[in-house]
Amino acid sequence: MIGRQLGRIPVRLAIALLVVIEVAPLAWLLISSLKTEDEFVTKPVWTLPEGLHWQNYVDAWTTGNMGVYFRNSLIATIPALALIILLSVAAGFALEIMRWRGRDGVLLLFLAGVMVPLQMVLLPLFTIYFQVNLINTLWSLIVTYTVFGLPLSVFLMAGYYKAVPREMLEAATIDGAGIYRAFWSIVLPSVRNAIVTVALVQFFFIWNDLLLSLTFISDDNLRTVQTGLLNFVGQYGQRQWGPTFASVCMAVFPTLIIYLVLNQKVMKGLTAGSVKG
């Protein structure tokens, strides 16, 4: 018994070290966002602030234009995410549950879409958007996020639908339920954790995107959070680190909180597609 406990000590130490490695940068980021400019210059980086300087967040939100960047990110994220979930849930159901000729080939096309590098089509997309006057509009981001989010989402949802017991669908058919009634009443509730997982994966991809926003958006009033942070650092440089760290906190911690709240559903969703009902 004692030997077993001693054998677990290296594992626990390794886990503790990983936790410190993950948490320490976030703690330092939060601490730095509450410091004054004098504290950045005169004290070590790990020193706790003498007071909670919340004015950094006010300056970041107003002077740093973070409020506008957040609004633009939400405008680009919410419609794209809604379209991805709506279309991938329906397409995955059609490709896995429904039986029709050619569905395997269509699924392979979606899989091929996952393998297309974004950088390879960036220049053609820019040319097309320029010709149809979508450059410097949030529509260019919404359309691109939706198109590039669909292949992976459809492929994942098709895998999750495999875990739905076919006996449930057969029983619903015997009871007189049609295909659409079975979808809404049986299949959709069975994959709700998978939907949350796919939504969260796509949300992180869209929210953290820098390349597309940097390519298609040059107007400061249309920048998203990530490109706004680049502009913010360029604007303040080494003169106002407090608002700079505060803006990074505002970009990072909302996504972290969302993940922590939905963590259990994500874990269930990740394992759902690997278990055959």
Beta strands, then each sheet from edge to edge (+ up, - down):
end
